[in-house]
């Protein structure tokens, strides 16, 4: 997604800030009470994004949430002497969010902060097509489904979809995965294997091919995939279901929302991971 896809709106992004969910921006906050957001420049570092994006808290910091993105933040804009909450701008369609995740998977705040390499798009897995397939540097395969909240499948159906895709992958051999399922995508991106995809992302030279090969084999044999659901906002029904599956199903599953806000000619993206923490809080409130 380039700058032309994000243009629109007026204003000065220097007057945009992030506040905690518990803060009321209408109560006369000063600049000391908020965290001012700067526009992103050219991509630099592990989590920088292409020009045309502004991302909330892209660096790992003390007190940050999963993946280095602090949870529970809202963007606000200074209008005169008052800070006002920015309304979400949303995405024009599902393909826009899908393309964003494919282009920049590092924006996803996943549990454990793995580095992902995308290795397939619209991958035919049994009865359907997984939106994206990725692989971690550990060799764990990642199934990613992208939905907009307005899609009727963004509640329970998306969970059934991602579980079905994982079940189809379970027990496959690596050659079938690399050649039959992912071969065309890898070839189109100048890659010959899963290992090549990870090495292309390895800026620190820490890639261990032996450990990677072992990780891929174990993942396919044991079915211990990472399942990722990405939405613009998460219905409460889906949040509760994912939290339950995390707590009792021994699954590695991430529910991520990516909220988009227009800031002048830039777009501010606020990614959040939710799921188990929400479920735990619900349980705590019931037992209290």
C-alpha positions as CSV (number, residue, x, y, z in Angstrom):
1,X,0.0,0.0,0.0
2,X,1.7,3.2,-1.1
3,X,1.2,6.9,-0.3
4,X,-1.4,7.3,-3.0
5,X,-3.6,4.8,-1.1
6,X,-3.4,6.8,2.1
7,X,-3.8,10.4,1.0
8,X,-6.6,12.6,2.0
9,X,-7.7,14.8,4.8
10,X,-6.2,18.0,6.2
11,X,-4.4,18.9,9.3
12,X,-1.0,18.9,11.0
13,X,0.2,15.6,12.3
14,X,2.4,17.4,14.9
15,X,-0.9,18.0,16.8
16,X,-1.7,14.3,17.0
17,X,-1.0,12.2,20.1
18,X,-1.8,8.9,21.8
19,X,-3.6,8.7,25.1
20,X,-4.6,5.7,27.3
21,X,-8.1,4.4,27.0
22,X,-8.9,5.7,30.5
23,X,-7.9,9.3,29.7
24,X,-10.6,11.8,28.7
25,X,-9.1,14.1,26.1
26,X,-11.9,16.7,26.7
27,X,-10.7,17.5,30.3
28,X,-8.1,20.0,29.4
29,X,-5.0,17.9,29.0
30,X,-1.8,19.6,28.3
31,X,1.0,18.3,26.0
32,X,2.7,16.8,29.1
33,X,-0.3,14.4,29.5
34,X,-0.1,12.9,26.0
35,X,2.5,11.3,23.8
36,X,2.9,13.1,20.5
37,X,3.1,11.0,17.4
38,X,5.6,11.9,14.7
39,X,5.1,11.0,11.0
40,X,7.1,8.0,9.8
41,X,10.1,8.7,7.5
42,X,11.8,6.3,5.2
43,X,11.8,2.7,6.4
44,X,14.6,2.2,9.0
45,X,15.2,-0.5,11.6
46,X,13.4,-3.7,12.4
47,X,9.8,-2.3,12.8
48,X,9.9,0.8,10.5
49,X,7.2,1.0,7.8
50,X,7.2,2.4,4.3
51,X,6.7,6.2,3.8
52,X,3.0,7.0,4.0
53,X,2.4,5.2,7.2
54,X,2.5,6.4,10.8
55,X,2.5,3.6,13.4
56,X,1.8,3.9,17.1
57,X,4.8,3.0,19.2
58,X,6.8,0.9,16.7
59,X,9.7,0.3,19.0
60,X,9.8,-2.1,22.0
61,X,9.7,-0.1,25.2
62,X,9.3,-0.8,28.9
63,X,5.6,-1.3,29.7
64,X,4.8,-2.2,26.1
65,X,2.3,-4.9,25.3
66,X,2.8,-8.0,23.2
67,X,5.2,-7.4,20.3
68,X,6.3,-4.1,21.6
69,X,3.0,-2.3,20.8
70,X,1.5,-0.7,23.9
71,X,-2.1,-1.7,24.3
72,X,-5.1,0.5,25.0
73,X,-4.0,3.7,23.1
74,X,-6.2,6.1,21.2
75,X,-5.1,8.9,18.8
76,X,-6.2,12.4,19.6
77,X,-5.8,15.7,17.7
78,X,-5.3,19.2,19.2
79,X,-8.2,21.4,18.0
80,X,-7.5,24.9,19.3
81,X,-6.9,24.3,23.0
82,X,-8.8,21.0,23.2
83,X,-7.7,17.5,22.5
84,X,-10.3,15.5,20.5
85,X,-10.5,11.8,19.8
86,X,-9.9,11.0,16.1
87,X,-12.6,8.9,14.5
88,X,-11.4,5.7,12.8
89,X,-11.0,6.1,9.0
90,X,-11.2,2.4,8.4
91,X,-10.1,0.5,5.3
92,X,-11.8,0.9,1.9
93,X,-12.1,-2.9,1.6
94,X,-10.7,-6.2,2.9
95,X,-8.0,-6.3,0.1
96,X,-6.4,-3.1,1.5
97,X,-5.9,-4.6,4.9
98,X,-4.9,-7.9,3.4
99,X,-2.2,-6.1,1.2
100,X,-0.9,-4.1,4.2
101,X,-0.3,-7.3,6.2
102,X,1.3,-9.0,3.3
103,X,3.6,-6.1,2.7
104,X,4.5,-5.4,6.3
105,X,3.8,-8.4,8.6
106,X,6.1,-6.8,11.2
107,X,3.4,-4.4,12.2
108,X,1.5,-7.3,13.8
109,X,2.0,-7.4,17.6
110,X,2.2,-11.1,18.1
111,X,2.8,-13.0,21.3
112,X,6.5,-13.7,21.6
113,X,7.4,-11.1,18.9
114,X,8.4,-13.6,16.2
115,X,9.8,-12.4,12.9
116,X,7.6,-13.4,10.0
117,X,8.3,-14.0,6.4
118,X,5.3,-14.2,4.1
119,X,5.5,-17.3,1.9
120,X,2.0,-17.6,0.4
121,X,-1.1,-15.6,-0.5
122,X,-4.6,-17.2,-1.2
123,X,-3.1,-20.6,-0.5
124,X,-5.4,-23.5,-1.4
125,X,-5.8,-25.6,1.8
126,X,-8.5,-28.2,1.5
127,X,-11.9,-26.7,1.2
128,X,-10.8,-23.0,1.0
129,X,-8.0,-20.6,0.5
130,X,-6.0,-19.2,3.4
131,X,-5.4,-15.4,3.0
132,X,-1.7,-15.6,3.9
133,X,0.8,-18.2,5.0
134,X,4.0,-17.1,6.8
135,X,6.9,-18.8,8.5
136,X,8.8,-17.8,11.7
137,X,12.6,-17.9,12.0
138,X,12.0,-20.8,14.4
139,X,10.4,-22.8,11.6
140,X,6.8,-22.5,12.9
141,X,4.3,-22.0,10.1
142,X,1.7,-19.2,10.5
143,X,-1.8,-19.2,9.0
144,X,-3.2,-15.6,8.7
145,X,-6.8,-14.7,8.0
146,X,-7.8,-11.1,7.4
147,X,-11.4,-9.8,7.8
148,X,-13.2,-6.5,8.2
149,X,-15.6,-6.4,11.1
150,X,-18.5,-5.7,8.8
151,X,-18.0,-9.1,7.2
152,X,-20.4,-11.7,8.7
153,X,-17.5,-14.2,8.8
154,X,-15.6,-12.0,11.3
155,X,-17.3,-13.6,14.2
156,X,-17.3,-17.4,14.5
157,X,-16.8,-18.5,10.9
158,X,-13.3,-17.1,10.7
159,X,-12.2,-19.2,13.7
160,X,-13.5,-22.3,11.9
161,X,-11.7,-21.3,8.7
162,X,-8.3,-20.9,10.3
163,X,-8.7,-24.2,12.3
164,X,-9.7,-26.0,9.1
165,X,-6.6,-24.7,7.3
166,X,-4.4,-25.8,10.2
167,X,-5.9,-29.2,10.2
168,X,-5.3,-29.6,6.5
169,X,-1.6,-28.7,6.9
170,X,-1.1,-31.0,9.9
171,X,0.9,-34.1,8.8
172,X,2.0,-32.8,5.4
173,X,5.6,-33.2,4.4
174,X,7.8,-30.2,3.8
175,X,8.3,-30.9,0.1
176,X,4.6,-30.8,-0.6
177,X,4.2,-27.6,1.3
178,X,7.1,-25.9,-0.5
179,X,6.6,-27.2,-4.0
180,X,2.8,-27.7,-4.4
181,X,1.3,-25.2,-2.0
182,X,3.8,-22.4,-2.0
183,X,6.1,-23.0,-5.0
184,X,4.5,-20.4,-7.3
185,X,4.5,-17.6,-4.7
186,X,8.1,-18.3,-3.6
187,X,9.3,-18.4,-7.2
188,X,7.5,-15.1,-8.1
189,X,9.4,-13.5,-5.2
190,X,12.8,-14.9,-6.2
191,X,12.8,-17.6,-3.5
192,X,13.4,-21.3,-3.7
193,X,12.4,-22.5,-0.2
194,X,11.0,-21.5,3.2
195,X,14.6,-21.1,4.4
196,X,15.3,-18.6,1.6
197,X,12.3,-16.5,2.7
198,X,13.6,-16.4,6.3
199,X,17.2,-15.7,5.3
200,X,16.0,-12.8,3.2
201,X,14.5,-11.2,6.4
202,X,17.5,-12.0,8.6
203,X,19.3,-8.7,9.0
204,X,21.3,-9.8,12.0
205,X,22.8,-13.0,10.5
206,X,21.3,-15.2,13.2
207,X,19.5,-17.7,11.0
208,X,20.2,-21.3,12.0
209,X,19.4,-23.6,9.1
210,X,19.6,-26.8,11.2
211,X,17.3,-25.5,13.9
212,X,15.0,-24.1,11.2
213,X,14.7,-27.4,9.4
214,X,13.9,-29.1,12.6
215,X,11.3,-26.5,13.6
216,X,9.5,-26.9,10.3
217,X,9.4,-30.7,10.6
218,X,8.2,-30.5,14.1
219,X,5.5,-27.9,13.3
220,X,4.1,-30.0,10.5
221,X,4.2,-33.2,12.4
222,X,2.8,-31.9,15.7
223,X,0.4,-29.3,14.1
224,X,1.6,-26.6,16.4
225,X,1.0,-23.7,14.0
226,X,0.5,-20.1,14.9
227,X,-3.0,-18.9,13.9
228,X,-3.5,-15.2,13.4
229,X,-6.7,-13.3,12.9
230,X,-6.4,-9.7,11.7
231,X,-9.4,-7.4,11.7
232,X,-10.0,-3.6,11.7
233,X,-12.0,-4.1,14.9
234,X,-12.9,-7.3,16.8
235,X,-16.5,-8.1,17.7
236,X,-16.9,-9.0,21.3
237,X,-18.1,-12.5,20.4
238,X,-14.9,-13.2,18.5
239,X,-12.7,-11.8,21.3
240,X,-14.4,-14.0,23.9
241,X,-14.0,-17.1,21.6
242,X,-10.3,-16.6,20.9
243,X,-9.6,-15.9,24.6
244,X,-11.3,-19.2,25.5
245,X,-9.4,-21.2,22.8
246,X,-6.1,-19.7,24.1
247,X,-6.8,-20.6,27.7
248,X,-8.1,-24.2,27.2
249,X,-7.1,-25.3,23.8
250,X,-3.3,-25.0,24.1
251,X,-3.3,-23.1,20.8
252,X,-0.9,-20.4,19.6
253,X,-3.6,-17.9,18.4
254,X,-3.3,-14.2,18.0
255,X,-6.3,-11.9,17.5
256,X,-5.0,-8.5,16.2
257,X,-6.9,-5.4,15.3
258,X,-5.4,-2.7,13.1
259,X,-7.3,0.5,13.5
260,X,-6.7,3.2,10.8
261,X,-6.9,7.0,11.3
262,X,-6.4,9.7,8.8
263,X,-3.8,12.3,9.9
264,X,-3.4,14.9,7.2
265,X,-2.0,13.1,4.2
266,X,-0.8,10.2,6.3
267,X,-2.5,7.2,7.9
268,X,-2.0,6.4,11.5
269,X,-2.2,2.6,12.2
270,X,-2.8,1.4,15.7
271,X,-2.3,-2.4,16.0
272,X,-3.4,-4.2,19.1
273,X,-3.3,-7.8,20.2
274,X,-6.3,-9.0,22.3
275,X,-7.7,-12.4,23.4
276,X,-6.3,-14.1,26.4
277,X,-5.9,-10.9,28.4
278,X,-9.6,-10.0,27.8
279,X,-10.7,-13.5,28.7
280,X,-8.6,-13.4,31.9
281,X,-10.1,-10.1,33.0
282,X,-13.6,-11.4,32.4
283,X,-12.8,-14.4,34.6
284,X,-11.3,-12.2,37.3
285,X,-14.4,-10.0,37.3
286,X,-16.7,-13.0,37.7
287,X,-14.7,-14.4,40.6
288,X,-14.4,-11.1,42.4
